[in-house]
Amino acid sequence: MTKAHAIRFEQTGDASVLRYSEVTLPELAPGEVRLRHTAVGVNFVDTYHRSGLYPVPLPSGLGQEAAGVVEALGPDVTEFKVGDRVAYAGGPIGSYSTHRNIPAARLVPVPEAVPDEIAAGTLLRGMTCQYLLKRTFKVEADMTILIHAAAGGVGQIATQWAKALGATVIGTVGSAQKAELAKPHCDHVINYSSEHFAERVREITAGKGVPVVYDGVGAATFNGSLDSLALRGMLVSFGNASGPVPPFPPGILSQKGSLYFTRPSLAHYTATREELLATAADYFAVLASGQVTAQVHQRYALADAAKAQRDLEGRQTTGSIVLLP
């Protein structure tokens, strides 16, 4: 039995329910490896699990993204060896920990050129951008597209990657400070706390609107996102930073231009081993090319996970966050 420390919670609620606890890891099951985490990613979806918006069996660990080193192999593991640098994003909850057992099938190899903190803090976001931009709605050169929360963790990667694909990028932000962060990677930046973003999108596009809106904000931007779309445009709703999109009559999509609405999930785009490896490899490749750069902007001790989540929910963070075990 291996001792470790992990963030656990026994009831849903605000960040005060999180506890830094000693845990005992069971013996490795077939197909599992034991990891020593070197960095742990913090994502908005973690707050949904903690709050109960996305229910999980209780008591529970938290987190779905980390990088680390393989310390032990369970039976039937042949793809990795002890000492390998690996990362994961998605899969079983429990990354907020010093060590954990995890199915080897959820791991991806980390290239030598990618630091652990970048792998841990951006892999989920990078793979999210990969499926959003290349598979949910395929962005092509000469398109003008809208990406909300352009200064956020997904937004900073998505805007750079969309530019690399040849698109003209309109990015929205919620403050003047975040506008400065978004400007280097966007052709147009709209501060929706002081401007009506749908009106500005129409101005920028000479009234046409955009073929796609990537919206990780949710309730606060839903109506404006619909109003920003061109005929037969697609609203890709992939997050709920301001709360979930409220129920709406499907007829509104017809009224506003025969629009499409989709709510994709990374899990469904990495459902097979082949998809997972290809999605991660594509992200690591665009990092290696220099067309996309990623940074970790905030670091917290693992024991301070509650503070990290409070700062994230309070919009006090920018870009990627990691916990250091």
N, C-alpha and C positions, 0 to 999 in steps of 0.2 A: 504494500500500500504506500502511495506517495502523498505527502502532505503538500498543500498549496493554499493560497489565499485567493478569494474571489469576492466580487460584489454580488450580493444576494438580496432578494426581497420576498417577503411573505404575504404582502397585500399590495394591491394597486394604490396609486395615489401620486402625490408630488414627489420631488426628489428626496424628501426626508425619509421615505420608506427604504432607501438603499442602505445596506449594511456591508462593511468590510469584514469578512468572516474567514476563519480557517476551515478548509474542506479537505476531505480525504478522497483521493481518486481511486476508483476501483481498478482491478486488473484489466489490462487491455483485452478487448474483445477481438475476434477475427476481423481483419480489415481496418483496425484502428491504429493510430500512432499517438504517442505522447509528445506534446509540444511544450517547450519552454518559451513563453511569449517574450519578445523583445520590445514590442510596441503594439498597442491596441487602438483600433479606430473607434471614434464616437460618431454616431449618425442619428439623424432625427428619428428614424424608425425605432431606435432604442427607447426613446421617450414614449412612443406609442405602446410598446410592450409594457413599460413600467406603469403607464397611466391606465392601462386597460382598454385603450382604443383598439388595439390588436390583442385580443386575449391570449394568454399563455397559461399552461398549468402552473399552479402555485404550490409550494415555494419554487422560485426560479432564479437562475442566473440571468445575465444580461449581456447583450452585445453579440454581433455577428461578423466581426471583422478584426483581423490581427495578422501580425507577422511573427515568425519565430523560428526556432531551430528544432529539428526532430531529435528527440532524446531516446526514444525507445519505439520498437516496432512490435505490433501485435501479430498473431498468426495470419498468414496469407498476404502480407504486405510485400509487394515486390517492386513497386514503382519508385519507392524512396529508400534512402539509407540514413542511418544515424549521422547527424551533422549537417544534413541538407537544410538550406534556407528555403522556407516556404511561406505562403500567405493564403488567406481565404477570405471570402466575403459572401455571406449568406450561409445557409445550412443551419446546423443545430446552434441554439442560443447558448452563450457561455464564454464569450471572448474576454469579458472583463475579469481576467484571472491571471495569476502568475504562470500556471501550468494547466493543461487540460488534455483529455483524451478526445480525439476527433476522428471521424472516418477519413481515411487517406484519400478517398474519392472526392472529397471537398477541397483538397489542397491543390495549389498550383505552384510550380517552381518559380522562385524569384531570381531574375537575371542579376549577374554580378554588379551591373551598373546601377541598379535600383536600390537605394538605401532602405533599410527596414522601416523607418518612420514613414517614408513615402509609400511603400507597399501597404503598410497597415492603415495609414490615414487616407489613402486615395483609391485603393483597389475597388471598393464598392462603388464609389462615385465614377471611377474610370470605366468600369464595366457597364454601369448604368448609362453613361454617355454613349458607349459603343452601341448598345442595342437601341437606344432612343434615336440616335442620328443615322444609323446604318440599317436598322431592321424594322422598328416600329413605323417610322416614316423616313424614307431614304432621302437624306439631304444631298442636293446636287449643286454644282456650280451655277451661278447666276440666280439662285433663289434668294429671296429676302425672307428671313425667318425671325420669330420672336422667342426669346428665352427669358423667362422670369428669374428673379433672384440671381442676376448675373454675377454678383460679387460673392455668392455662396460657394460651398464646396463643389457641388455639381456644376453650378453656373460657370465658374472660372475655367473648368476643364471643357465644358460643352461649348462655350463661346470660342475658345481657341481652336477646338477640333472642327467646329462648323466653319470657321474661317479657313482652316487648312483644306477643307473640302470645297472651298470656293464660294461659300455663301456670304451674303451681306447680312450682318447680325445686328438686330435690335435687342438691346438688353434692358431690363427694368431692374431698379434697385429701390430701396426704401429710405435712403438718406444721402446727403451730399458726400459724406465720407465714403460710403459704399460706391457712389458714382465714380469717385476717383480710382477706386480699385478696379472697376469694370471697364473704364475707358480704354486701357491699352488693348483690350481684346474684343471690343465692339465697334461697329461703325456708327451706331447711334445709341446713346444711353438716355433712358427716361427715368426720372425720379418720380415714382407714382405717389409719393407723399405730397408732392406739390404740382403735379401735372396729371391730366386725364390721359392715361396711357393709350387707350383705344383711339382717342381722337388724334394723338400724336402719330400712332401707327398709320392711320389713314392719311395723314399729311405726308408722311415719309414715303408712302407707297402710292401717292397720287390717287388716293381713294380706293384702290383695289383691295387692300388688306393683304395678309400673308397666308401662304398655303399651310403653315403649321405653327402652332404655339406649343412650346414645351413649358408646362406649368407644374412646378413643384410646390406652389404656395397654397393652392386649394381654394377655400371659400372666399377669401378676400379678392381674388382676381378672376373668379370663374366667369362672371357676366362680362367683364371687360375683355377677357380672352375670347369669348364667343364673338364679341363685337369687333375684334381685331382680325378675324379670319376672312379670307377671300371665299368666293363661291366654292363649295365642295372642299373647303379646308378642313384640317384635322386638329382638334384639341387633344393633346397628349397630356393627360393629368396623371402625374407620377408621384405626387407627394401632397402632404396636408399641413404644411408649416403653419398656416393660419387657421387650421381646422378643416374637417372634411367638407367636400362639396355637398351642399344640401340636395335632397331629392328634387328632380326637375322633370317636367313633362317632356317626353321625347319630341313632341311637336315643335318645341322651340328650335330644335336643330333644323327642321324644315323651314320654319319661318325666317331663320337667319341665313339661309343660303344652302340648304341640303348639306349641312355640316356633318362631320364624323366626330365621335367622342370615344376615346379609349382610355382604359385605366390599366396599364401594363405593370408587370412585376418582373424584377430581375430573375427570380426563381424560375419563371416560365421560359426565360430566354437562355437559361443555363441548366436546363433540365437533364441533359445528357452530359456524360464526361467529355465528349468531343466538343459540345457547345461551350462548356465551361472553359476548357483549355484554349479554345480558339478565341473566345471573348477576352480572356485575360491576356493572351499573347498579343492580340491586336492593340490593346491598351498599352502594354509595355513597349510595343514596337513604336507607337506614335510618340511615347516619351523619349525613346532612344533616338528618334529622328530629330528631336528638337522642335518639332512643330507644336507640341504641347509641353508646357512646363508645369510642374506641380510642386506645391510647397506645403509644409505643415506650419500653420500660423499660431497655434496654441498647444501647449504641453501642460499636462497635469499629472500628478502622481496618481496611481491606480486608486489609492485610498481616498482621493479627492474626486471620485467620479460624480458624486452628487453636485458638487460645485460646477463641474464641467457641464452637466446637464442643465443646471439653472442658467448658466451663462448662454448656453445654446438656445434654450427656450426664450430667454430674454432678449434675443437678437444682439447679444454682446460679443459675439464671435464673428470672425470672417474666415472663410476657407475651411481648411481641414484641421481637425483636433485629434490629438492622440493622448492616450493614457500610458504612462511609463511604469511597468511593474517594479 
